[in-house]
């Protein structure tokens, strides 16, 4: 696959552009042709066009039909190219044009059909008016299907979520009152299921996570569609010491509950769920303890867990950084959750109900 770089949207969010420089040492050049090497059309499609479509519309599936392919000018080593993609989401149609400067080298149309992996994003938000639009803008470079669940926010955030929906950037869902992060994510799961998605990438709306790693998480989920993909945080110097210590204590409890090495971090809000097993769980908590409980219970249900590092930074108040974590209430809920899960884990060990094993 050629090392392409996304350079932005075109005139609308249904048009994106990528750039690439053709390496001179591609193996394919040895046969096409020794004295005048050119990049074959099949390589242009397989190694450049289709990967760029998959990066932008990962939920579309696989190519099943090609139309109006034209290879007008030879593409040679060291050529600097720009790929323009125009999308018709209703038909799963991508129209592409490859240019060298102003010269059109190749063009055509690709139709896609569904496969086993159709992901979307679910973002729960509570008063993240300062960061939400930027998070949506960045995540949309990797995936276009985004559900935002407003968990009874104040009017400025409610208005922003509605506006993003009207702009076609998200699927907006409003809860009538604040029910907690878990309640918002569960609403997002149900809506994603109704819309036909198979996997959910859950992210937070506060801008803490390195969203450039989205494609890696989605690709890992696609390669392991029955696995739970969990991030584990790589903190910077701005991480509050109390937060880091609290996570260590929670993760010690989780190591007892799910097995050492299975879940590296149970609190992070950056993860990919297979939707059916997540929906099958009943009675999950509704607030900040949700992330911990669903991870442990999915591990108990037999899902393999894959842990990937994710960069985390803490925004200042001037940058819009806010926390919905309630030090007294949420710490009490997390403590009660750990008590219940540890007792359950004890009996599961006795009756050998849990496959305590390490995962990647």
C-alpha positions, 0 to 999 in steps of 0.5 A, a space after each residue: 500500500 502506498 503511503 498516502 497523506 490526507 490533506 483535507 476536505 474539498 468543497 464539502 464533507 463528501 469530498 476529500 483529497 489525499 497526496 502521495 509521492 510514488 517511491 522509485 523502488 516499488 517491486 512492481 516497476 521491475 516488470 512495468 516496464 524496465 526501460 520506462 517504469 509505470 504504475 499499473 492501473 490495478 496497483 493504483 486502485 489496490 494500493 492507493 484509491 481503495 485504501 483511501 476510500 476505506 480510511 474515509 468510509 470504513 463502514 462501506 465494505 468491499 468493492 464489488 463493481 468498477 465503472 468508467 475506469 480511465 488510465 489517461 497518463 502514465 504514472 512514473 517513479 517520484 510522481 507527486 499525485 493528488 487523489 480526489 474522492 467524491 462520495 455518494 453515501 446512499 449508493 456507496 459510490 466513490 468517484 475518484 480522480 488522480 492528478 499530477 499537477 493539473 493533468 488527470 492521470 486516472 479516474 473512475 467509479 467504485 461501488 461498495 457493498 456491506 461486509 461483516 464490519 460496519 462501525 460507527 462512533 458513539 460520543 456521549 457528551 455533557 456540557 462539552 460545548 467548547 471541545 465537541 465540534 473540534 472532536 467531531 471534525 478530527 474524528 470525521 477524517 477517519 470515519 463518517 458515521 458519528 452518533 452524538 448522545 447529548 446527556 441532558 446538557 445545558 442549552 449551549 451544548 444541546 444547541 450545538 449538538 442540534 446544529 451539528 446534526 443539521 449540518 449532516 456531520 453527526 446523528 444527534 440524539 438528545 436525552 431529556 435529562 442527565 442520566 450519566 455516561 453509561 446511560 448515554 452510551 447505552 442509548 448510543 448502542 441501541 441507536 447504532 443497532 437500529 441503524 445496522 452498525 456492527 461495531 461501536 467506537 466509543 470516544 469521549 467528547 472532551 478532546 483528551 484522546 489522540 484521535 489520529 489513532 482512530 484508524 488503527 483501532 478500527 483496523 484492529 477491530 476489523 481484523 478481530 471482529 469478535 474482540 473488545 478493543 481497549 485503549 490504555 493511556 499514555 499520559 503526559 506530564 499534565 496528568 493529575 497525580 490523583 487521577 493516575 493513582 486512582 486508575 492504578 487502584 482500579 486496574 489492580 481490582 480489575 486484574 483480580 476480576 478479569 485476570 492479570 494482563 487481560 485488561 490494561 486499563 478499564 476506565 479509558 473512554 476510547 474503545 471499540 465494542 462488537 455491538 451484539 455482545 455489548 447489547 446482550 449484557 443487562 443491568 449495567 451501571 449508568 454513570 462513570 462506573 459503566 466503562 469498568 463494568 462493561 469491560 469486565 463483564 464482556 471479558 467474563 462473557 468470553 470475548 478476547 481483549 486487545 489492548 492498544 496504547 492511546 495518547 491522553 492529554 488533559 486540557 486546561 480550563 482555557 482550552 475547554 477542559 472540564 470533568 463530569 467526574 463527581 469525586 464523592 458520588 462517582 468514587 462511591 459508585 466505583 468502590 461499590 462496583 469493585 466490591 460486587 465484581 470482586 465478590 462475583 469474581 471470587 465465586 466465578 473462580 471457585 466454580 471456574 466460570 471465567 477464562 482467566 487468561 492474558 490477552 494482547 
